[in-house]
Amino acid sequence: MEYLLNSAQMKQYDAETIRRVGIPSLVLMERAALCTAEEIKKSGFDLSSVLVVCGSGNNGGDGFAIARILDEWGIQVKLAFVGKDQSMSEETRVQRNICENCGIKTSTNFMEREYTTIVDAIFGIGLSREVQGRYAEVMEWINQQDASVVAVDIPSGISADTGKVLGIAVRADLTVTFAYKKVGHVLYPGTEYCGCVVCRDIGIIGKRISGNTLPVFTYKDDDLGRIPKRKPYSNKGTYGKVLMIAGSSGMSGAAYMAALAAYRMGCGLVRVFTPKCNQPVIQSCLPEAIVTAWDEASFPKKQLDEAMEWSDVAALGPGFGTGEIQSTILNYVIRHYEKPFVVDADGLNLLSKNIELLYDAKAPMVLTPHIGEMKRLTGSTKEEILEDILLTAKGFAKEYHVTCVLKDARSVVSDGARTYINTSGNSGMAVGGCGDVLTGMIAGLLSQGMSPFDAACAGTYLHGRAGDLAKEKLTEYGMLATDVINHIGEAMKLADRRRL
């Protein structure tokens, strides 16, 4: 598990390290500069002509110290200061004076020359306003240069809290950050501007002092060990029974893929609750599934009650349709089902017409909207949702007491208190049916006893990892949702290795 900080949290940890431990700010600055200089030296970039561009704040102080260290190593360095003298922090002023004492002068005509590598130390993680004026001019110039670019902490112009571009941002090939990665390093579009992100330890120990558990995190393969281990002495009942309420006329594929994905995740039994028109297809394509076929002419209460009683977990929505009977089924399940329940696709579209229905839920629920479905659920615009996707997911989960999986290029999972950002997956998964696969995977993990939040996080990560493994064989062009399903087993091998 890798924790991610926002700018306020990082400043707090900085301050606690300085105030409570007694490590001076200048010492932390020297450590940050040395770590960055080391990463620059081993980057493989052409260092025959290096420019370090500094701002007024402590990020600029890091830059001055980086320039001095590179100069000490015999690397040809030019310095540029684009901030304001009156706004310069005390630490930055000290570092500039040291550079001057070492004979490293700041250049006023730096934009008239060419460089092989440029170090961006203009703004740090505290930037919260749009970049304008001279700063914007310099940053645009950096982006136009035929040079490798290294960003100190985060590319200037990227919000550390949201990954948003604040007017304009530097495009880096390498970003060296300290203590923890920031949210803006992993969310789009910020992650595209960061290039390769390297996180170095410089002695920030605020977390150890405060004892706080950070609320935002992401997974690595090491975290797959938390998936329940299979038991040698077990049977199909040990791993749970999933009720998949899915499919409609012409949409049997969605029900099939969601059910197959649940099986591939390791659940014991899947019952597909689907209209009669889909029964031949499901039984032919997935003979392992139990099929309960209902007549779309009337509400199948008796069949539904029996299927709900039989199951340990339910999922509703893939290819389900949005007719009146489908709406009645959704309302009935939400009001009567008392076991973990996943709602996706058409289930969300139906729910958007009566969102207050969530207040009547008897079961712990996982909702998996993509941005378009979230628009319908919340009444917000796409721009409002993406302005702060973490806040959107967290606020929705907290308001309706659900686990929200807000699907995007960086999907976000929140239960209203904790928030997970998914970094697995690729553009080849931007294809019909991948959402149905995710629904089945989360349901399969729920059936094995994982909590809704943990199942949503692990399912989302494994979904992306399966997609990444498919990409390695097929490329991102022409991948199908079934390719993701076919690589779930290979992704699960990663989890098995983590338990050894």
Secondary structure as a PSIPRED ss2 file (coil, helix, strand):
# PSIPRED VFORMAT (PSIPRED V4.0)

   1 M C   1.000  0.000  0.000
   2 E E   0.000  0.000  1.000
   3 Y E   0.000  0.000  1.000
   4 L E   0.000  0.000  1.000
   5 L E   0.000  0.000  1.000
   6 N C   1.000  0.000  0.000
   7 S H   0.000  1.000  0.000
   8 A H   0.000  1.000  0.000
   9 Q H   0.000  1.000  0.000
  10 M H   0.000  1.000  0.000
  11 K H   0.000  1.000  0.000
  12 Q H   0.000  1.000  0.000
  13 Y H   0.000  1.000  0.000
  14 D H   0.000  1.000  0.000
  15 A H   0.000  1.000  0.000
  16 E H   0.000  1.000  0.000
  17 T H   0.000  1.000  0.000
  18 I H   0.000  1.000  0.000
  19 R H   0.000  1.000  0.000
  20 R H   0.000  1.000  0.000
  21 V H   0.000  1.000  0.000
  22 G C   1.000  0.000  0.000
  23 I C   1.000  0.000  0.000
  24 P C   1.000  0.000  0.000
  25 S H   0.000  1.000  0.000
  26 L H   0.000  1.000  0.000
  27 V H   0.000  1.000  0.000
  28 L H   0.000  1.000  0.000
  29 M H   0.000  1.000  0.000
  30 E H   0.000  1.000  0.000
  31 R H   0.000  1.000  0.000
  32 A H   0.000  1.000  0.000
  33 A H   0.000  1.000  0.000
  34 L H   0.000  1.000  0.000
  35 C H   0.000  1.000  0.000
  36 T H   0.000  1.000  0.000
  37 A H   0.000  1.000  0.000
  38 E H   0.000  1.000  0.000
  39 E H   0.000  1.000  0.000
  40 I H   0.000  1.000  0.000
  41 K H   0.000  1.000  0.000
  42 K C   1.000  0.000  0.000
  43 S C   1.000  0.000  0.000
  44 G C   1.000  0.000  0.000
  45 F C   1.000  0.000  0.000
  46 D C   1.000  0.000  0.000
  47 L C   1.000  0.000  0.000
  48 S C   1.000  0.000  0.000
  49 S C   1.000  0.000  0.000
  50 V E   0.000  0.000  1.000
  51 L E   0.000  0.000  1.000
  52 V E   0.000  0.000  1.000
  53 V E   0.000  0.000  1.000
  54 C E   0.000  0.000  1.000
  55 G C   1.000  0.000  0.000
  56 S C   1.000  0.000  0.000
  57 G C   1.000  0.000  0.000
  58 N H   0.000  1.000  0.000
  59 N H   0.000  1.000  0.000
  60 G H   0.000  1.000  0.000
  61 G H   0.000  1.000  0.000
  62 D H   0.000  1.000  0.000
  63 G H   0.000  1.000  0.000
  64 F H   0.000  1.000  0.000
  65 A H   0.000  1.000  0.000
  66 I H   0.000  1.000  0.000
  67 A H   0.000  1.000  0.000
  68 R H   0.000  1.000  0.000
  69 I H   0.000  1.000  0.000
  70 L H   0.000  1.000  0.000
  71 D H   0.000  1.000  0.000
  72 E H   0.000  1.000  0.000
  73 W C   1.000  0.000  0.000
  74 G C   1.000  0.000  0.000
  75 I C   1.000  0.000  0.000
  76 Q C   1.000  0.000  0.000
  77 V E   0.000  0.000  1.000
  78 K E   0.000  0.000  1.000
  79 L E   0.000  0.000  1.000
  80 A E   0.000  0.000  1.000
  81 F E   0.000  0.000  1.000
  82 V C   1.000  0.000  0.000
  83 G C   1.000  0.000  0.000
  84 K C   1.000  0.000  0.000
  85 D H   0.000  1.000  0.000
  86 Q H   0.000  1.000  0.000
  87 S H   0.000  1.000  0.000
  88 M C   1.000  0.000  0.000
  89 S C   1.000  0.000  0.000
  90 E H   0.000  1.000  0.000
  91 E H   0.000  1.000  0.000
  92 T H   0.000  1.000  0.000
  93 R H   0.000  1.000  0.000
  94 V H   0.000  1.000  0.000
  95 Q H   0.000  1.000  0.000
  96 R H   0.000  1.000  0.000
  97 N H   0.000  1.000  0.000
  98 I H   0.000  1.000  0.000
  99 C H   0.000  1.000  0.000
 100 E H   0.000  1.000  0.000
 101 N H   0.000  1.000  0.000
 102 C C   1.000  0.000  0.000
 103 G C   1.000  0.000  0.000
 104 I C   1.000  0.000  0.000
 105 K C   1.000  0.000  0.000
 106 T E   0.000  0.000  1.000
 107 S C   1.000  0.000  0.000
 108 T C   1.000  0.000  0.000
 109 N C   1.000  0.000  0.000
 110 F H   0.000  1.000  0.000
 111 M H   0.000  1.000  0.000
 112 E H   0.000  1.000  0.000
 113 R C   1.000  0.000  0.000
 114 E C   1.000  0.000  0.000
 115 Y C   1.000  0.000  0.000
 116 T C   1.000  0.000  0.000
 117 T E   0.000  0.000  1.000
 118 I E   0.000  0.000  1.000
 119 V E   0.000  0.000  1.000
 120 D E   0.000  0.000  1.000
 121 A E   0.000  0.000  1.000
 122 I C   1.000  0.000  0.000
 123 F C   1.000  0.000  0.000
 124 G C   1.000  0.000  0.000
 125 I C   1.000  0.000  0.000
 126 G C   1.000  0.000  0.000
 127 L C   1.000  0.000  0.000
 128 S C   1.000  0.000  0.000
 129 R C   1.000  0.000  0.000
 130 E C   1.000  0.000  0.000
 131 V C   1.000  0.000  0.000
 132 Q C   1.000  0.000  0.000
 133 G H   0.000  1.000  0.000
 134 R H   0.000  1.000  0.000
 135 Y H   0.000  1.000  0.000
 136 A H   0.000  1.000  0.000
 137 E H   0.000  1.000  0.000
 138 V H   0.000  1.000  0.000
 139 M H   0.000  1.000  0.000
 140 E H   0.000  1.000  0.000
 141 W H   0.000  1.000  0.000
 142 I H   0.000  1.000  0.000
 143 N H   0.000  1.000  0.000
 144 Q H   0.000  1.000  0.000
 145 Q C   1.000  0.000  0.000
 146 D C   1.000  0.000  0.000
 147 A C   1.000  0.000  0.000
 148 S E   0.000  0.000  1.000
 149 V E   0.000  0.000  1.000
 150 V E   0.000  0.000  1.000
 151 A E   0.000  0.000  1.000
 152 V E   0.000  0.000  1.000
 153 D C   1.000  0.000  0.000
 154 I C   1.000  0.000  0.000
 155 P C   1.000  0.000  0.000
 156 S C   1.000  0.000  0.000
 157 G C   1.000  0.000  0.000
 158 I E   0.000  0.000  1.000
 159 S C   1.000  0.000  0.000
 160 A C   1.000  0.000  0.000
 161 D C   1.000  0.000  0.000
 162 T C   1.000  0.000  0.000
 163 G C   1.000  0.000  0.000
 164 K C   1.000  0.000  0.000
 165 V E   0.000  0.000  1.000
 166 L C   1.000  0.000  0.000
 167 G C   1.000  0.000  0.000
 168 I C   1.000  0.000  0.000
 169 A C   1.000  0.000  0.000
 170 V C   1.000  0.000  0.000
 171 R C   1.000  0.000  0.000
 172 A C   1.000  0.000  0.000
 173 D C   1.000  0.000  0.000
 174 L E   0.000  0.000  1.000
 175 T E   0.000  0.000  1.000
 176 V E   0.000  0.000  1.000
 177 T E   0.000  0.000  1.000
 178 F E   0.000  0.000  1.000
 179 A C   1.000  0.000  0.000
 180 Y C   1.000  0.000  0.000
 181 K E   0.000  0.000  1.000
 182 K E   0.000  0.000  1.000
 183 V H   0.000  1.000  0.000
 184 G H   0.000  1.000  0.000
 185 H H   0.000  1.000  0.000
 186 V H   0.000  1.000  0.000
 187 L C   1.000  0.000  0.000
 188 Y C   1.000  0.000  0.000
 189 P C   1.000  0.000  0.000
 190 G H   0.000  1.000  0.000
 191 T H   0.000  1.000  0.000
 192 E H   0.000  1.000  0.000
 193 Y H   0.000  1.000  0.000
 194 C H   0.000  1.000  0.000
 195 G C   1.000  0.000  0.000
 196 C E   0.000  0.000  1.000
 197 V E   0.000  0.000  1.000
 198 V E   0.000  0.000  1.000
 199 C E   0.000  0.000  1.000
 200 R E   0.000  0.000  1.000
 201 D C   1.000  0.000  0.000
 202 I C   1.000  0.000  0.000
 203 G C   1.000  0.000  0.000
 204 I C   1.000  0.000  0.000
 205 I C   1.000  0.000  0.000
 206 G H   0.000  1.000  0.000
 207 K H   0.000  1.000  0.000
 208 R H   0.000  1.000  0.000
 209 I H   0.000  1.000  0.000
 210 S H   0.000  1.000  0.000
 211 G C   1.000  0.000  0.000
 212 N C   1.000  0.000  0.000
 213 T C   1.000  0.000  0.000
 214 L C   1.000  0.000  0.000
 215 P C   1.000  0.000  0.000
 216 V E   0.000  0.000  1.000
 217 F E   0.000  0.000  1.000
 218 T E   0.000  0.000  1.000
 219 Y C   1.000  0.000  0.000
 220 K C   1.000  0.000  0.000
 221 D H   0.000  1.000  0.000
 222 D H   0.000  1.000  0.000
 223 D H   0.000  1.000  0.000
 224 L H   0.000  1.000  0.000
 225 G H   0.000  1.000  0.000
 226 R H   0.000  1.000  0.000
 227 I C   1.000  0.000  0.000
 228 P C   1.000  0.000  0.000
 229 K C   1.000  0.000  0.000
 230 R C   1.000  0.000  0.000
 231 K C   1.000  0.000  0.000
 232 P C   1.000  0.000  0.000
 233 Y C   1.000  0.000  0.000
 234 S C   1.000  0.000  0.000
 235 N C   1.000  0.000  0.000
 236 K H   0.000  1.000  0.000
 237 G H   0.000  1.000  0.000
 238 T H   0.000  1.000  0.000
 239 Y H   0.000  1.000  0.000
 240 G C   1.000  0.000  0.000
 241 K E   0.000  0.000  1.000
 242 V E   0.000  0.000  1.000
 243 L E   0.000  0.000  1.000
 244 M E   0.000  0.000  1.000
 245 I E   0.000  0.000  1.000
 246 A C   1.000  0.000  0.000
 247 G C   1.000  0.000  0.000
 248 S C   1.000  0.000  0.000
 249 S C   1.000  0.000  0.000
 250 G C   1.000  0.000  0.000
 251 M C   1.000  0.000  0.000
 252 S H   0.000  1.000  0.000
 253 G H   0.000  1.000  0.000
 254 A H   0.000  1.000  0.000
 255 A H   0.000  1.000  0.000
 256 Y H   0.000  1.000  0.000
 257 M H   0.000  1.000  0.000
 258 A H   0.000  1.000  0.000
 259 A H   0.000  1.000  0.000
 260 L H   0.000  1.000  0.000
 261 A H   0.000  1.000  0.000
 262 A H   0.000  1.000  0.000
 263 Y H   0.000  1.000  0.000
 264 R H   0.000  1.000  0.000
 265 M C   1.000  0.000  0.000
 266 G C   1.000  0.000  0.000
 267 C C   1.000  0.000  0.000
 268 G C   1.000  0.000  0.000
 269 L E   0.000  0.000  1.000
 270 V E   0.000  0.000  1.000
 271 R E   0.000  0.000  1.000
 272 V E   0.000  0.000  1.000
 273 F E   0.000  0.000  1.000
 274 T E   0.000  0.000  1.000
 275 P E   0.000  0.000  1.000
 276 K H   0.000  1.000  0.000
 277 C H   0.000  1.000  0.000
 278 N H   0.000  1.000  0.000
 279 Q H   0.000  1.000  0.000
 280 P H   0.000  1.000  0.000
 281 V H   0.000  1.000  0.000
 282 I H   0.000  1.000  0.000
 283 Q H   0.000  1.000  0.000
 284 S H   0.000  1.000  0.000
 285 C H   0.000  1.000  0.000
 286 L C   1.000  0.000  0.000
 287 P C   1.000  0.000  0.000
 288 E C   1.000  0.000  0.000
 289 A C   1.000  0.000  0.000
 290 I E   0.000  0.000  1.000
 291 V E   0.000  0.000  1.000
 292 T E   0.000  0.000  1.000
 293 A E   0.000  0.000  1.000
 294 W E   0.000  0.000  1.000
 295 D C   1.000  0.000  0.000
 296 E C   1.000  0.000  0.000
 297 A C   1.000  0.000  0.000
 298 S C   1.000  0.000  0.000
 299 F C   1.000  0.000  0.000
 300 P C   1.000  0.000  0.000
 301 K H   0.000  1.000  0.000
 302 K H   0.000  1.000  0.000
 303 Q H   0.000  1.000  0.000
 304 L H   0.000  1.000  0.000
 305 D H   0.000  1.000  0.000
 306 E H   0.000  1.000  0.000
 307 A H   0.000  1.000  0.000
 308 M H   0.000  1.000  0.000
 309 E H   0.000  1.000  0.000
 310 W H   0.000  1.000  0.000
 311 S C   1.000  0.000  0.000
 312 D C   1.000  0.000  0.000
 313 V E   0.000  0.000  1.000
 314 A E   0.000  0.000  1.000
 315 A E   0.000  0.000  1.000
 316 L E   0.000  0.000  1.000
 317 G C   1.000  0.000  0.000
 318 P C   1.000  0.000  0.000
 319 G C   1.000  0.000  0.000
 320 F C   1.000  0.000  0.000
 321 G C   1.000  0.000  0.000
 322 T C   1.000  0.000  0.000
 323 G C   1.000  0.000  0.000
 324 E H   0.000  1.000  0.000
 325 I H   0.000  1.000  0.000
 326 Q H   0.000  1.000  0.000
 327 S H   0.000  1.000  0.000
 328 T H   0.000  1.000  0.000
 329 I H   0.000  1.000  0.000
 330 L H   0.000  1.000  0.000
 331 N H   0.000  1.000  0.000
 332 Y H   0.000  1.000  0.000
 333 V H   0.000  1.000  0.000
 334 I H   0.000  1.000  0.000
 335 R H   0.000  1.000  0.000
 336 H H   0.000  1.000  0.000
 337 Y C   1.000  0.000  0.000
 338 E C   1.000  0.000  0.000
 339 K C   1.000  0.000  0.000
 340 P C   1.000  0.000  0.000
 341 F E   0.000  0.000  1.000
 342 V E   0.000  0.000  1.000
 343 V E   0.000  0.000  1.000
 344 D C   1.000  0.000  0.000
 345 A C   1.000  0.000  0.000
 346 D H   0.000  1.000  0.000
 347 G H   0.000  1.000  0.000
 348 L H   0.000  1.000  0.000
 349 N H   0.000  1.000  0.000
 350 L H   0.000  1.000  0.000
 351 L H   0.000  1.000  0.000
 352 S C   1.000  0.000  0.000
 353 K C   1.000  0.000  0.000
 354 N C   1.000  0.000  0.000
 355 I H   0.000  1.000  0.000
 356 E H   0.000  1.000  0.000
 357 L H   0.000  1.000  0.000
 358 L H   0.000  1.000  0.000
 359 Y H   0.000  1.000  0.000
 360 D H   0.000  1.000  0.000
 361 A C   1.000  0.000  0.000
 362 K C   1.000  0.000  0.000
 363 A C   1.000  0.000  0.000
 364 P C   1.000  0.000  0.000
 365 M E   0.000  0.000  1.000
 366 V E   0.000  0.000  1.000
 367 L E   0.000  0.000  1.000
 368 T C   1.000  0.000  0.000
 369 P C   1.000  0.000  0.000
 370 H E   0.000  0.000  1.000
 371 I H   0.000  1.000  0.000
 372 G H   0.000  1.000  0.000
 373 E H   0.000  1.000  0.000
 374 M H   0.000  1.000  0.000
 375 K H   0.000  1.000  0.000
 376 R H   0.000  1.000  0.000
 377 L H   0.000  1.000  0.000
 378 T H   0.000  1.000  0.000
 379 G C   1.000  0.000  0.000
 380 S C   1.000  0.000  0.000
 381 T C   1.000  0.000  0.000
 382 K H   0.000  1.000  0.000
 383 E H   0.000  1.000  0.000
 384 E H   0.000  1.000  0.000
 385 I H   0.000  1.000  0.000
 386 L H   0.000  1.000  0.000
 387 E H   0.000  1.000  0.000
 388 D C   1.000  0.000  0.000
 389 I H   0.000  1.000  0.000
 390 L H   0.000  1.000  0.000
 391 L H   0.000  1.000  0.000
 392 T H   0.000  1.000  0.000
 393 A H   0.000  1.000  0.000
 394 K H   0.000  1.000  0.000
 395 G H   0.000  1.000  0.000
 396 F H   0.000  1.000  0.000
 397 A H   0.000  1.000  0.000
 398 K H   0.000  1.000  0.000
 399 E H   0.000  1.000  0.000
 400 Y H   0.000  1.000  0.000
 401 H C   1.000  0.000  0.000
 402 V C   1.000  0.000  0.000
 403 T E   0.000  0.000  1.000
 404 C E   0.000  0.000  1.000
 405 V E   0.000  0.000  1.000
 406 L E   0.000  0.000  1.000
 407 K E   0.000  0.000  1.000
 408 D C   1.000  0.000  0.000
 409 A C   1.000  0.000  0.000
 410 R C   1.000  0.000  0.000
 411 S C   1.000  0.000  0.000
 412 V E   0.000  0.000  1.000
 413 V E   0.000  0.000  1.000
 414 S E   0.000  0.000  1.000
 415 D C   1.000  0.000  0.000
 416 G C   1.000  0.000  0.000
 417 A C   1.000  0.000  0.000
 418 R C   1.000  0.000  0.000
 419 T E   0.000  0.000  1.000
 420 Y E   0.000  0.000  1.000
 421 I E   0.000  0.000  1.000
 422 N C   1.000  0.000  0.000
 423 T C   1.000  0.000  0.000
 424 S C   1.000  0.000  0.000
 425 G C   1.000  0.000  0.000
 426 N C   1.000  0.000  0.000
 427 S H   0.000  1.000  0.000
 428 G H   0.000  1.000  0.000
 429 M H   0.000  1.000  0.000
 430 A C   1.000  0.000  0.000
 431 V C   1.000  0.000  0.000
 432 G C   1.000  0.000  0.000
 433 G C   1.000  0.000  0.000
 434 C H   0.000  1.000  0.000
 435 G H   0.000  1.000  0.000
 436 D H   0.000  1.000  0.000
 437 V H   0.000  1.000  0.000
 438 L H   0.000  1.000  0.000
 439 T H   0.000  1.000  0.000
 440 G H   0.000  1.000  0.000
 441 M H   0.000  1.000  0.000
 442 I H   0.000  1.000  0.000
 443 A H   0.000  1.000  0.000
 444 G H   0.000  1.000  0.000
 445 L H   0.000  1.000  0.000
 446 L H   0.000  1.000  0.000
 447 S C   1.000  0.000  0.000
 448 Q C   1.000  0.000  0.000
 449 G C   1.000  0.000  0.000
 450 M C   1.000  0.000  0.000
 451 S C   1.000  0.000  0.000
 452 P H   0.000  1.000  0.000
 453 F H   0.000  1.000  0.000
 454 D H   0.000  1.000  0.000
 455 A H   0.000  1.000  0.000
 456 A H   0.000  1.000  0.000
 457 C H   0.000  1.000  0.000
 458 A H   0.000  1.000  0.000
 459 G H   0.000  1.000  0.000
 460 T H   0.000  1.000  0.000
 461 Y H   0.000  1.000  0.000
 462 L H   0.000  1.000  0.000
 463 H H   0.000  1.000  0.000
 464 G H   0.000  1.000  0.000
 465 R H   0.000  1.000  0.000
 466 A H   0.000  1.000  0.000
 467 G H   0.000  1.000  0.000
 468 D H   0.000  1.000  0.000
 469 L H   0.000  1.000  0.000
 470 A H   0.000  1.000  0.000
 471 K H   0.000  1.000  0.000
 472 E H   0.000  1.000  0.000
 473 K H   0.000  1.000  0.000
 474 L H   0.000  1.000  0.000
 475 T C   1.000  0.000  0.000
 476 E C   1.000  0.000  0.000
 477 Y C   1.000  0.000  0.000
 478 G C   1.000  0.000  0.000
 479 M C   1.000  0.000  0.000
 480 L C   1.000  0.000  0.000
 481 A H   0.000  1.000  0.000
 482 T H   0.000  1.000  0.000
 483 D H   0.000  1.000  0.000
 484 V H   0.000  1.000  0.000
 485 I H   0.000  1.000  0.000
 486 N H   0.000  1.000  0.000
 487 H C   1.000  0.000  0.000
 488 I H   0.000  1.000  0.000
 489 G H   0.000  1.000  0.000
 490 E H   0.000  1.000  0.000
 491 A H   0.000  1.000  0.000
 492 M H   0.000  1.000  0.000
 493 K H   0.000  1.000  0.000
 494 L H   0.000  1.000  0.000
 495 A H   0.000  1.000  0.000
 496 D H   0.000  1.000  0.000
 497 R H   0.000  1.000  0.000
 498 R H   0.000  1.000  0.000
 499 R H   0.000  1.000  0.000
 500 L C   1.000  0.000  0.000
